[in-house]
Amino acid sequence: MPTEPRLSLDTRAARNLATTTKTRPQMQAITSRWLLRMLPWIDVRGGTYRVNRRLTHRVGRGRVSVAQRGADDVRIVPETLAELPVLRGFDDVDVLSAIAATFTPREVQPGEVIAEAGAPVTETYVIAHGRLEKLSTGKYGTTEALGVIADGDQFGDEALGEEDPHWPCTLRAGTAGTIMVSPRAELQRILGASAALREHVQRYLAGTRRPVNRRGEAAVHIAAGHVGEPDIPGTFVDYDLHPREYELSVSQTILRVHTRVADLYNDPMSQLEQQLRLTVHEIRERQEWELLNNREFGLLHNADYGQRIYTWSGPPTPDDLDDLISMRRKTRLLLAHPKAIAAFFRECNKRGLVPGSAEVNGHEIPAWRGIPIFPCGKIPISKEQTTSILAMRTGEDDQGVVGLHQTGIPEEYEPGLNVRFMGIDAKAVMSYLVSAYYSTAILVPDAIGILENVDIAAPRS
């Protein structure tokens, strides 16, 4: 209280007679949600979206999991050996366990050569931790880098199916790490002892000899460049008999508003409207997170392993983004955590490069090779300060990535989102069920690629 008598009215008292100028309720968690804005959305009338593809004979390569129970106790998870192309679909756990038991850990140091190009394959390797470089000798005797493989990748599994396999390239450790090693003789012994495994491997080898195009799809026989009157081959395009189907997922919450609040405190702003606006923002934020991180349909988990690459040195360099972009036609956008974008800019600064920009819906977005790089804070960052950068081709017409929702649902509030009144309980509280239905689909494997293990930690000067 003032100690001296006032000569005019106190502002604290005067504001009781004045109408304040106020904002709508604010929310810090709202982001730009570029993924939701840039995906083409398909109206899924039946609630399920089936992706039909051509029949593929070439089996993809997955990741083998390694369990570490101590510094010297590193083991292969047997069931994940079915990610090897030659073992895809083989489900005899006893045989897989026997194969997993043949792997022993070996420490490697930077620069150590694991295998020499042209040498016989005598061992199969699975990378438990670390980074290996694939090298070859060029036409003029120079050493050329073919790529990088890291955690969970495997090589030398030809030892299980081929008669006299040889290394197609040299493998050299880029960092210190641990690899799991299985002698070829042990694998051949298990192959000889298991009739089921022999039959499975023979079926696999027979399938690899079928004519395919460069993407592993069943070949279409076409005659070209011929003269005279030769017999023209007949053909047909075979389809996958078991196409993947995507069901719409849902995010829901129940919004509660007391009738007294809705009756008495609606001027100048509707309390229900503001509560609903903030709730919808929260659901849309969760929707974008699910489109990236959900294990069933999220883009980070469903991208083909053949479309995942690693950085050459750790941080995201212009060379790494060029490699990522070159893996597909019509890359429409890049999606990265803001810290990954900052790390990329640091690498550009080191090289004296200035990234460009692109105008998207009236916004100036940083770009590389004319492709906009959109920020997305929902891409996770590991405790080792590594993250991922996504490159996408979008749209049904381009066989890209599409978002899925259903419009015209009962009591629709926004496309694919509805608000349904649930009644008033005995405590005079109104309840509204807020639901959003969505999913995402990758139409062909090369529609999306991921640059993994991107180091975003700022180097010390």
Secondary structure, 3 states (H helix, E strand, C coil): CCCCCCCCCCHHHHHHHCCCCCCCCCCCCCCCCHHHHHCCEEECCCCEEEECCECECCCCCCCCCEEEEECCEEEECHHHHHHCHHHCCCCCHHHHHHHHHCCEEEEECCCCEEECCCCECCEEEEEEECEEEEEEECCCCCEEEEEEEECCCEECHHHHCCCCCECCCEEEECCCEEEEEEEHHHHHHHHHHCHHHHHHHHHHHHHHCCCECCCCEECCCCCCCCCCCCCCCCCCCCECCCCEEEECEEEEEEEEEEHHHHHHCCCCCCHHHHHHHHHHHHHHHHHHHHHHHCCCCCHHHHCCHHHEEECCCCCCCHHHHHHHHCCCCCCCEEEECHHHHHHHHHHHHHCCCCCEEEEECCEEEEEECCEEEEECCCCCCCCCCEEEEEEECECCCCCCEEEEECCCCCCEEECCEEEEEEEECCCCEEEEEEEEEEEEEECCHHHEEEEEEEECCCCCC
